[in-house]
Amino acid sequence: MSGILDLLNSDLGKTIINGVSNQTKQPQNKTQDVLTMALPVLMQAMKRNAATPQGAEGLMSALSNKHDGSILDDLGGLFGGGVDSNVLEDGSKILGHVLAGKQSQVENTLGAKAGMDADSVAQILKVAAPILMGILGKQTRQQNVSNPSGIESLLGGLIGGSSPKNEQSFLESILDADGDGSVIDDVAGMVLGGNKKKGGLGGLLGGLFGK
């Protein structure tokens, strides 16, 4: 199965990047940078949430009902004339649920890395979140995922995807590369190229994903 970053390099991914760029009036290259960094972080957060029975049940319910993948069937319609306010509101709710109280810190960190202000990053994520859920919903249907372990495995596959062998340990590295028990010291290093500061991404996502 292709990973989420492989998808961003596909024709579908280019359509998404182009649409999000036009919607948020941000340069395509910077929009792509933000999405490339943000989507694995969001998916890792979802995977962590899905590790609990309640979290997995909530995600399964969302994917089987509202986010069934149909948003991908007409991306031209989605982006044509501007993204509907209901979609943006939905994106805000998804981000709030997935990132909880850490959302603004995540947006600030991504913005600093991409050379973009945090408000613009927030707009990009709002548009991208419902599309990401649609991608997950479509994959859930195609692979007949119907239980919590299946959804965790699906998320893990999309994060790791068809990466080269030396990147296969992406998930393990994110979870705790240096064995210190702090969960995301390593998104900073591996996804964002940052350094290990408790006040940086390691600290803010360590709290999000649990120690």
Salt bridges, closest charged atoms under 4 A:
GLU89 OE2 - LYS93 NZ 3.64
ASP90 OD1 - LYS66 NZ 3.36
ASP90 OD2 - HIS67 NE2 3.50
ASP178 OD2 - LYS196 NZ 2.37
ASP185 OD1 - LYS198 NZ 3.49
ASP186 OD1 - LYS196 NZ 3.89
